């Protein structure tokens, strides 16, 4: 959706309708979308798979056929737009009318408060600076800080996780998803940050290496940091992104400088002829015609549910040694782990394994590929799963953190 400048600057917004192709009983793909009142499911339609508690693995694929859940509304709708454009209200209304699951835009708060209710920001005075990941308010107050690149890197990877979550929900339940923003559009913010020198050229280059890997597969502080020039770069970057999106999505664009009528958007979606033959010539939506059998769909379902292989393909193998903003001093890592054990978790054990916090006993059978949490599935790797993957020599030899120095952060920063 595109519009004029609001008081915060450009209010460009885009709505993308992207399909997870559906397979009916005769193996014909169904690409229409209907209002929830018009959706008709067969009497034997399978119940939603509880992927958050069960995960989905190779064995599960023998008893649960992914393709049987596909119906007209097994689609992904992405709502894009500039800061302050009103995406959330429209996305919620759209999801309600279509009977889709609504996934709000990722916020740093989603990963800065753990399962025990600990807000990590309350312990930042004990953490080395490199581990004080800014939330958006901290960014607005000090956008020139080196930690801006760390924050943007974290947001980018969490948006990637959320995109996988949306696909996992569709493939495990059949229910469509309305998602606010995707990792494919995240570059519009990095472009704006680079234009204002909020991030350096090394991180900018590193970011685009990651993005290419994935492609192959209003307060006072805000007003000060996010000015009209910043938002204009975002708006212009969105225009560039449309060239790529048109190859894979049907795009509906609206002027939302004044909130519009969601009913009209739903009607436009219902009128889209997603079977129009010219769409399948050349590279325009070519992958929509790709035939995937039941085994293939189960494989994709496992891929987006576990996230492990997706992370490896997207982010592994991209060197960070030249990106000073992302460098982590090994001593800082040790100090962070010590602080987590002594100040935050008050335990040498990781998330999900702390009995005094009410965690149930968990053994070797609870180990999962890509993480050590007792649960088979997680929302965001950087909420808790990352914690057991970081290590340092000093903490590996001192499990109870008896050498913890509460003043380390003050002495070294």
C-alpha positions in Angstrom: 0.0 0.0 0.0 1.4 3.3 -0.9 0.6 6.8 0.3 1.7 10.3 0.9 3.9 11.6 3.7 2.4 11.5 7.2 3.7 13.5 10.1 6.4 10.8 10.6 7.2 10.8 6.9 6.4 8.3 4.1 3.4 6.1 4.8 4.1 3.5 2.1 2.4 0.2 2.7 2.2 -2.9 0.6 0.0 -5.9 0.8 1.4 -9.1 -0.7 -0.6 -12.3 -1.3 1.8 -15.2 -1.4 0.7 -18.8 -1.9 1.6 -22.0 -0.3 0.2 -24.0 -3.3 -2.6 -26.3 -2.4 -3.3 -29.9 -3.4 -6.8 -31.2 -3.7 -7.9 -34.9 -4.0 -7.3 -34.8 -7.7 -3.8 -33.2 -7.2 -5.0 -29.9 -8.8 -3.8 -26.8 -7.2 -6.4 -24.4 -5.7 -5.4 -20.8 -5.6 -8.5 -18.8 -4.7 -9.1 -17.1 -1.4 -12.6 -16.7 0.1 -14.2 -15.0 3.1 -14.3 -17.3 6.1 -18.1 -17.6 5.8 -17.7 -19.1 2.4 -15.0 -21.7 3.3 -16.4 -25.3 3.1 -14.2 -28.1 4.5 -15.0 -31.8 4.1 -16.4 -33.8 7.0 -13.1 -35.8 7.3 -10.9 -32.7 7.3 -7.9 -33.5 9.7 -7.5 -31.7 13.0 -4.7 -29.2 13.4 -1.3 -30.8 14.2 0.0 -29.5 17.6 3.4 -28.6 16.2 4.4 -26.3 19.1 4.2 -29.2 21.6 5.0 -32.1 19.2 7.3 -30.7 16.6 7.2 -32.6 13.3 9.8 -35.2 12.2 10.3 -38.0 9.6 8.3 -40.5 11.7 5.4 -38.1 12.0 5.2 -37.9 8.3 4.2 -41.6 8.0 1.0 -41.0 10.0 0.1 -37.3 9.1 -0.2 -36.3 5.5 0.5 -32.6 5.0 -1.3 -32.2 1.7 -4.6 -33.3 3.2 -4.8 -30.0 5.1 -4.6 -27.8 2.0 -7.7 -25.8 1.2 -8.6 -22.5 -0.5 -7.4 -20.4 2.4 -4.2 -22.2 3.1 -2.3 -19.1 2.1 0.2 -16.5 3.4 -0.8 -12.9 3.2 1.9 -10.4 4.0 1.1 -6.8 5.0 4.0 -4.4 4.5 4.4 -0.7 4.9 6.3 2.2 6.5 6.5 3.1 10.2 3.2 4.5 11.4 1.2 3.4 8.4 -1.4 1.5 10.4 -0.4 -2.1 9.4 -1.5 -3.8 12.6 -5.1 -2.7 12.6 -5.6 -3.6 9.0 -3.8 -6.9 9.4 -6.0 -7.9 12.3 -9.2 -7.0 10.5 -8.0 -8.9 7.4 -7.2 -12.0 9.4 -10.6 -11.9 11.2 -12.5 -11.7 7.9 -10.6 -14.4 6.2 -10.4 -16.7 9.2 -6.6 -16.5 9.1 -4.1 -16.6 12.0 -2.7 -13.1 12.7 1.1 -12.8 13.3 2.0 -9.2 14.5 5.2 -7.6 13.5 8.2 -8.9 15.4 9.2 -6.7 18.4 12.4 -6.9 20.4 10.2 -7.3 23.5 9.3 -10.8 22.1 12.8 -12.0 22.9 13.9 -9.8 25.8 11.5 -11.3 28.3 12.1 -15.0 29.0 9.7 -17.8 30.1 10.3 -17.1 33.8 9.3 -13.5 33.4 12.8 -12.1 33.5 13.2 -8.9 31.5 16.9 -9.1 30.4 16.9 -5.3 30.1 16.7 -5.1 33.9 20.1 -6.8 34.1 21.9 -4.8 31.4 24.1 -3.1 34.1 25.5 -6.6 34.8 26.0 -7.5 31.1 29.0 -6.5 29.0 27.8 -3.9 26.5 27.9 -6.3 23.5 25.0 -8.3 25.2 22.8 -5.2 25.9 20.7 -5.7 22.8 18.7 -2.4 22.3 15.0 -2.4 22.0 13.4 0.1 19.7 13.2 2.8 22.4 16.9 2.5 23.2 17.6 2.7 19.4 15.6 5.9 19.1 17.4 7.5 22.0 20.9 6.6 20.6 20.8 5.5 17.0 24.5 6.2 16.4 25.5 3.6 19.0 27.5 0.5 17.7 24.8 -1.7 19.1 22.4 -0.5 16.4 23.9 -3.0 14.0 23.6 -5.8 16.6 20.0 -4.9 17.1 19.2 -4.9 13.4 21.1 -8.2 12.9 19.0 -9.7 15.7 15.7 -8.3 14.3 16.6 -9.6 10.8 17.1 -13.1 12.1 14.0 -13.1 14.2 11.9 -11.9 11.3 13.4 -14.9 9.4 12.2 -17.2 12.3 8.8 -15.6 12.2 8.5 -16.2 8.5 9.3 -19.8 9.1 6.7 -19.8 11.9 4.0 -18.6 9.5 4.8 -21.3 7.0 4.9 -23.9 9.8 1.5 -22.9 10.9 0.0 -23.2 7.5 1.6 -26.6 6.8 0.7 -28.0 10.2 -2.8 -26.7 10.5 -4.0 -25.7 7.1 -5.0 -22.3 8.4 -3.9 -19.3 6.5 -1.7 -16.6 8.1 -1.7 -12.8 7.9 1.9 -11.8 8.6 3.2 -8.3 9.2 6.6 -7.8 7.5 9.0 -10.6 6.3 12.8 -10.9 6.2 12.6 -10.2 2.5 11.5 -6.6 3.2 13.8 -6.1 6.2 16.5 -4.5 4.0 14.4 -1.3 3.7 15.3 -0.5 7.3 19.0 -1.4 6.9 19.1 0.9 3.8 17.7 3.7 5.9 20.1 3.1 8.8 23.0 3.1 6.5 21.9 6.3 4.8 21.9 8.0 8.3 25.2 6.3 9.2 23.5 4.4 12.0 25.3 1.3 10.8 28.8 1.0 9.2 29.7 -0.2 5.7 31.1 -3.5 7.0 27.8 -4.5 8.6 25.9 -3.2 5.6 27.9 -5.6 3.3 27.5 -8.5 5.8 23.7 -7.9 6.0 23.3 -8.2 2.2 25.3 -11.4 2.1 22.7 -12.9 4.6 19.8 -11.4 2.7 21.0 -12.9 -0.6 21.3 -16.3 1.0 17.6 -16.1 2.1 16.5 -14.9 -1.3 18.1 -17.8 -2.9 16.1 -20.0 -0.7 5.4 8.3 17.0 7.2 9.5 20.4 9.8 12.2 20.8 12.8 9.8 20.6 11.3 8.2 17.6 10.7 11.5 15.9 14.4 12.4 16.5 15.8 9.2 15.0 13.2 8.4 12.4 12.8 11.6 10.5 11.3 12.3 7.1 14.6 11.4 5.3 14.8 8.1 7.1 11.3 7.2 6.2 11.7 8.3 2.6 14.6 5.9 2.2 12.3 3.1 3.5 9.6 4.1 1.0 12.0 4.2 -1.9 13.4 0.8 -0.9 9.9 -0.7 -0.9 9.5 0.4 -4.5 12.7 -1.5 -5.4 11.5 -4.5 -3.5 8.3 -4.7 -5.6 10.4 -5.7 -8.6 11.4 -8.9 -6.9 8.1 -9.6 -5.2 6.2 -9.5 -8.4 8.0 -12.7 -9.5 6.6 -14.6 -6.6 3.5 -12.8 -5.3 0.3 -11.1 -6.3 0.5 -7.5 -5.0 -2.4 -5.3 -4.1 -1.4 -1.6 -3.4 -3.5 0.9 -1.6 -3.1 4.5 -0.5 -3.5 4.2 3.3 -2.5 7.7 4.3 -6.1 7.7 5.6 -7.3 4.3 7.0 -9.3 2.5 4.3 -12.0 -0.1 4.3 -10.7 -3.6 5.0 -14.0 -5.0 3.5 -12.9 -3.6 0.2 -9.5 -5.3 0.5 -11.1 -8.6 1.2 -13.3 -8.2 -1.9 -10.2 -7.4 -4.0 -8.4 -10.6 -2.7 -11.5 -12.7 -3.5 -11.5 -11.4 -7.0 -7.9 -12.2 -7.7 -7.6 -14.8 -10.5 -4.7 -16.8 -9.3 -5.1 -19.3 -12.1 -4.6 -16.9 -14.9 -2.4 -18.8 -17.3 -0.1 -15.9 -18.3 1.2 -15.8 -14.7 2.9 -19.1 -15.3 5.1 -18.0 -18.2 8.7 -17.1 -17.7 9.7 -16.5 -14.1 6.4 -14.8 -12.9 5.1 -17.1 -10.1 6.7 -20.0 -12.0 7.2 -22.0 -8.7 3.4 -22.0 -8.2 3.2 -24.6 -11.0 5.8 -26.8 -9.3 4.3 -30.2 -8.5 5.2 -31.4 -5.0 4.1 -34.8 -3.8 3.0 -35.8 -0.3 6.6 -36.8 0.7 7.9 -33.5 -0.6 5.3 -31.5 1.4 6.2 -33.4 4.5 9.8 -32.5 3.9 9.1 -28.8 3.6 6.9 -29.0 6.7 9.7 -30.5 8.7 12.1 -27.9 7.3 10.1 -24.9 8.4 9.0 -26.4 11.7 12.4 -27.3 13.0 14.2 -24.3 11.5 17.6 -25.8 12.0 18.5 -26.5 8.3 16.9 -23.2 7.3 19.2 -21.3 9.7 22.3 -23.2 8.4 21.5 -22.4 4.8 20.7 -18.7 5.5 23.4 -17.7 7.9 26.2 -20.2 8.2 29.4 -19.7 6.2 29.2 -15.9 6.2 32.2 -14.6 7.9 31.9 -11.9 10.6 35.5 -11.3 11.4 35.5 -8.0 9.3 32.3 -6.7 10.9 33.6 -5.0 14.0 30.1 -4.2 15.2 29.2 -7.9 15.5 32.5 -8.9 17.1 32.2 -10.5 20.6 35.2 -10.6 22.9 35.6 -14.1 24.5 35.9 -12.6 27.9 32.7 -10.7 27.4 31.0 -14.0 26.5 32.2 -15.6 29.8 31.1 -12.6 31.8 27.6 -12.7 30.2 27.2 -16.4 30.9 28.3 -15.9 34.5 25.8 -13.0 34.9 23.0 -15.1 33.5 23.7 -17.9 36.0 24.1 -15.7 39.0 21.8 -12.8 38.3 19.1 -13.9 35.9 18.5 -17.6 36.1 20.2 -18.1 39.4 21.1 -21.6 38.3 23.9 -23.3 36.3 21.2 -25.0 34.2 19.6 -23.7 31.0 16.1 -22.8 30.1 13.6 -25.5 30.7 15.8 -27.5 33.1 15.5 -25.5 36.4 13.5 -27.5 38.9 13.0 -24.7 41.4 11.3 -22.7 38.6 8.8 -25.5 38.1 10.4 -27.2 35.1 9.6 -30.9 34.8 12.5 -33.4 34.8 13.9 -33.8 31.3 16.5 -36.3 30.0 18.4 -37.2 26.9 15.2 -37.9 24.9 14.4 -34.2 25.1 17.4 -33.2 23.0 16.4 -31.8 19.6 18.4 -31.1 16.5 19.5 -27.4 16.5 18.7 -26.7 20.2 18.8 -28.1 23.7 15.4 -26.8 25.0 13.1 -29.5 26.4 10.5 -28.5 23.9 10.8 -29.6 20.2 9.7 -26.2 18.9 10.6 -22.5 19.6 9.3 -19.2 18.4 12.6 -17.4 18.1 16.1 -18.9 18.4 17.3 -15.7 20.1 14.6 -15.8 22.8 16.2 -18.8 24.7 17.5 -21.5 22.4 20.7 -19.5 21.7 21.7 -19.6 25.4 22.9 -23.2 25.4 24.8 -22.7 22.2 27.1 -20.0 23.5 30.2 -21.1 25.5 33.5 -19.9 26.8 36.5 -21.6 28.4 36.1 -19.9 31.7 32.5 -20.9 32.1 33.0 -24.5 31.0 35.5 -25.0 33.8 33.3 -23.1 36.3 29.8 -24.5 36.1 28.6 -22.8 39.3 30.2 -19.5 38.3 32.1 -19.2 41.5 34.5 -16.7 39.8 31.6 -14.4 38.9 32.6 -10.8 39.0 29.6 -8.5 39.3 31.7 -5.5 38.5 33.2 -6.8 35.3 30.9 -4.7 33.1 32.0 -1.6 34.9 35.7 -2.4 34.9 35.8 -3.2 31.2 33.3 -0.8 29.6 
